[in-house]
Amino acid sequence: MFSWQTQPLTGLNFLGMVIGAVIVLMVVLVVVMYTIYFERKVIGWMQNRIGPNRVGPFGLLQSAADVFKLLLKEDIVPANADRLMFMIAPIIAFVPSFMVLAVIPYTAAHVFTAGLNVGVLYYIALSSISIVGIVLGGWASNNKYSLVGGLRSAAQMISYEIPLGLSILGVIMLSGSLNLNTIVAHQATDRFGWYIIPQIIGFVVFVIAAIAELNRTPFDLPEAESELVAGYFTEYTGFRFAFYMLSEYVYVFAIASLGTTLFLGGWEGPFLPSWLWFALKTSLFIFFLFWVRATMPRIRIDQLMSFAWKVLIPVALFNILLTGALSLIL
Amino acid sequence: MFFGLPITGETIAFFLLALIIIVSAVFMLSLTNVMHMAVSLVGVFLGVAGVFILLGADFVGLVQIMVYAGAITILMVFSLMLTHRGLGEHAVREVGAMRGTTTFAGIAVLVAIVLYAIRNAQWPGNTTALQPFHQSTVTLIANAIFQQYTVPFELVSAVLTVALVGSVVIARKEE
C-alpha cells in the first residue's frame, strides 16, 4: 500500500497516497511548530536572552499556544481590500509550499516520496507559484506598505530563483539525474563523497539564494518590520496570517530538506537509521539559517539586486563551467 | 463508455483539467478587474500543465508551470501593480440582445464544426494503446536539443541574449 513508486496506480495505492499525504502534513505541522520554538530559543541564546519559557516545561508549548491564539482571533478583512483576492492569496501561497514536500526523500525506504523523474524541476516550478500568492496578498490588502512589500518580494524572489536553479545544476551534472532519489543514491557511491565537497561553490550559492528565497533576515526586505511593518501581510489577521507564517516555515523545512538531499547526502550515513540521519542534517541546516539570521544585518535594496545579478549568477555560471570542465578531465 | 471513450482515471483527469481550463478561460474573459484576470490566467496555465503531465510530458508540464504560472504571471502582476490603479472602476458596457444572439450562434457553429472535424478525423490506430515515450522525457529532450538540433538551439539562445541586451540598452537610453 505504501510502495507506490514501483506499482501501478490502483484504488488501494491511491488511498495509501492520501493517508501518506495526511501523515506528512501532520508531521510537518509539528516540525513547523518546533522550528519556531527552536528559532526563538536559538536566537534568544545568541542574544543573551532566555527565550520562551513560560508555557509548559522549558516553554515547549509556547508555539502551540500561539497557533491556538491565531486560530481563535477574529478574521478581519479590511473595508477597502479586494475581498476575494484577499481571501485566496494565503491559500495560493501555502498550497505549493506543502506540495513541494512530495519529492523529498526522507528515508531510504522512500515511504512518503514520489519517484518523480523531474523532482528538482518540480520543486523549483511549484515554489515559484507561492510568489503569486505573496504578491496578490500585498496587492489585495490595498495598503501602501503591503504593496511595497509585495513588489519587493516579487522582485527579490524572481531574481534569486535564477542563482538557486543554477547552483543546483552542478549537482545535476554530477549525478546525471533530476530525480532526488537517484541524486541521493549517487552521493553514496560518488568518489568525492557528498556533493558538498565537489560542489562547494554551488553549495554556497545555494545557501545564499535559499535564504533570499525564504525572505529571511539578511534578505528580509519584503517584510522588514522596522520600515514596512511586516510588508505583504500587514493587513492579515488570525487564520489567514497563520497561513502565511505556516507557508514561510514549511518552506524553511522544505529548502533545508532540499539542501540536505542535494548537497549533504540526504538520508545517507553510517550506524544510525536513515530517517534519523535525514532529521539530523536537516536540523543542522535549519540551525544554520537561524544562526545567519541572528548574526547578519539587513542589506539595502539596491545592494540586494546587484548582488543577485552581478555576483551570485556569474559565480553560479562559473561553477557550472568548472563542473563541466572537471568532469571531462577527471 | 462515454461518447466512445472508455471511462478510466485518465479520462476523468482529462475532463477535470479541461473543465479547469475552460472555466478559468471564461473567467479571464468575463472579469473586469485586470488583476483578477491575471489570476484566472494562472488557472489556465496550471490546467494546460496538467494536460501535458497527463500525456506523459512531465518535463514540459513543469516548465510550463515554472515559466507561465510562475514567471509570466509575476511579470504581468508586477507591471499591473506599477502601472494600473488596481481597484479603479471599470465601465461595463451593456450587451444588446441582438449582439448576444449573434455571438451565441457564432460559437455554436464553431463548436459544431470543430466537433465534426474531430469526430471524423482518422487517427493512426488505437491511440489509447500507444506509449508516447519509451525513455525518460528528460533524456529525450536533452538528446533532441543537444545532439539533433544543437545549431538551431544555440542560434535561438544567441537571438534571445541579443534581445535581452537590446532591451536593456533601449531602457537605459534616457539617462
Interface residues (C-beta under 8 A of the other chain):
Chain A: L9 N80 D82 L84 M85 I88 L116 N117 V118 L121 Y122 I124 A125 L126 S128 I129 I131 V132 V135 L136 W139 N142 L147 G150 L151 A154 A155 I158 L178
Chain B: G9 N33 M35 H36 V39 V42 D58 F59 L62 V63 I65 M66 A69 G70 A71 T73 I74 V77 F78 M81 L82 G86 L87 S136 T137 V138
